[in-house]
Amino acid sequence: MTDLDTFNHLAYGAIATVSPPAGQQGVLATVSGVRLFGGGSEVVSVTLAGVEVLEFISGDDTSGVIRADISASGQGNVVLISNSGSVV
């Protein structure tokens, strides 16, 4: 059985900036980029340097505001996961 034109590969999302680029627990940061929802309708998980944020306050497919949680000092990746399961 073949079902034509039923799957659409989407372009990858990308984070362009995080502002401020550093902070402590409770700091509000804005993540900006393209296709941050990765084809989904919302972000369901965000980590900063491997630590889940306290909350994803608001956002859309090009920017979002997050509140950082406490963690050890260090630098790391910002990872967003959408309700479609995509990882940006």
Secondary structure, 3 states (H helix, E strand, C coil): CCCCCCCCCCCCCEEEEEECCCCCCCCEEEEEEECCCCCCCCEEEEEECCEECCEEEEECCCEEEEECCCCCCCCCCEEEEECCCCEC
